[in-house]
């Protein structure tokens, strides 16, 4: 009975060592570890992308009652100093002062506006200045991009719907690599003329209410790589430890069984 108890104890110790290694790995890698079934988190930060210098905007003006009235207000019918072409798209490039030169209406200061606010502004100007009494204005970002730097590589994520969260970007990247520090992923953006860096931890649900969780156009996601040598050494350490425990357990078990048979 004592011998059997000894064998069970040794096997249990080996299993504990394996489980400990598994727990360490999952704590480092798994996302949103503190969320459980039915968890609810109220988001504090509502987000709409705001126009900034060097953004490229697509602005289309139409009139349901008279399409010809809208023609002079569309890029397809004119050329201007702040009109740029991106493949199949034409747009207005916001200058360093946050302005665009809009046909007939002149200089518009658009920095800090959402696209919906700019739509409303242009629509109201067209009405009050007597150009179009029923304008329909559509504003879109042509250049909503997020950049990724990490693991010795760089990628550009083109965001089609002008809304992207930090977790959505990680999903688009197909994760950030086994050697990335999950608790220390940086988001860098320009704020009031300065580059600001914040580090987010996607393993915790606190990430949802970080002010940088909702990404903005031209944000950088910067992943810090764990030293590969350190990671390999740690893996080798735990692999060696488990192997030793298993080997010792097997040896002692064999000795005990041999003695039992000999008797």
C-alpha positions, 0 to 999 in steps of 0.5 A, spaced: 500 500 500 505 504 501 509 503 495 502 504 491 501 511 494 508 513 493 507 511 485 501 515 485 504 521 489 510 521 484 505 521 478 501 526 481 507 531 482 509 530 474 502 532 472 502 538 477 509 540 473 505 539 466 499 543 468 504 549 471 507 550 465 500 550 461 498 555 466 504 560 465 503 559 457 496 561 457 496 567 462 501 570 457 497 569 451 490 568 452 486 574 451 480 577 456 482 572 461 478 576 466 471 575 462 466 570 464 460 567 461 455 573 461 460 578 462 458 585 460 462 591 460 459 598 459 464 602 454 466 609 456 469 611 450 464 612 444 468 614 437 467 617 431 473 618 426 475 626 426 478 629 420 486 631 421 491 634 417 494 630 411 487 626 411 484 625 404 477 626 404 472 624 398 466 629 398 460 627 393 454 632 392 448 631 389 441 634 388 435 629 387 431 635 384 437 638 379 443 634 378 446 639 374 446 644 380 451 639 384 456 638 378 460 644 380 461 641 387 464 635 385 471 633 383 470 629 377 468 636 374 474 640 376 481 640 378 484 644 384 491 644 388 488 640 394 485 635 389 489 628 389 488 621 386 489 615 389 488 609 384 480 609 382 479 615 387 479 622 387 479 626 394 481 633 398 487 633 401 487 636 408 493 641 409 497 642 414 492 648 417 486 643 417 483 646 411 481 644 404 479 648 398 472 646 396 469 649 389 465 655 390 464 655 397 472 656 398 476 655 404 473 650 409 476 649 416 475 641 417 480 639 422 477 636 428 470 635 425 467 628 424 465 626 417 457 627 419 459 634 421 462 636 415 456 633 411 452 637 415 456 643 414 457 643 407 449 642 406 447 648 410 452 652 406 449 650 400 442 652 402 444 658 406 448 661 400 442 659 395 446 654 391 442 648 392 435 647 396 436 640 397 443 638 397 445 631 399 452 630 401 456 624 402 463 625 406 468 619 406 475 617 409 479 615 403 485 614 407 483 610 414 489 606 415 492 603 421 500 601 421 503 595 425 510 594 427 513 588 430 517 582 430 521 585 425 516 586 420 511 592 418 504 591 415 498 596 413 491 595 415 486 598 410 480 600 414 474 600 410 468 602 415 472 608 418 471 604 425 476 599 428 478 597 435 484 595 438 482 588 438 479 588 431 486 590 428 489 584 432 484 579 429 486 582 422 493 581 423 492 574 425 495 575 432 502 578 433 506 572 434 508 567 439 514 572 442 510 578 443 509 581 449 501 581 450 501 585 456 505 591 453 502 592 446 503 600 444 498 604 440 502 611 438 498 616 435 499 624 434 495 628 439 495 636 438 502 636 434 505 630 439 506 623 438 503 619 444 504 612 446 500 608 450 501 601 452 495 596 452 494 589 455 489 585 451 489 580 456 484 584 461 477 587 459 480 593 462 482 594 455 475 596 452 475 603 456 482 605 454 482 611 450 486 608 445 482 602 444 478 605 439 483 606 433 484 612 429 486 613 422 494 613 422 495 610 428 501 605 429 500 598 433 507 597 436 509 590 438 515 589 443 518 582 442 520 578 447 528 576 446 527 569 443 533 566 446 530 568 453 524 564 450 527 558 448 531 558 454 525 558 458 522 553 454 528 548 454 528 549 462 520 547 463 521 541 458 527 539 461 524 539 468 518 535 466 522 530 462 526 529 469 520 529 473 517 523 468 524 520 468 525 519 475 518 517 476 519 512 471 525 509 474 522 509 481 516 506 479 520 500 475 525 499 482 518 498 486 515 494 481 522 490 480 522 489 488 515 487 488 516 481 483 523 479 486 519 478 493 
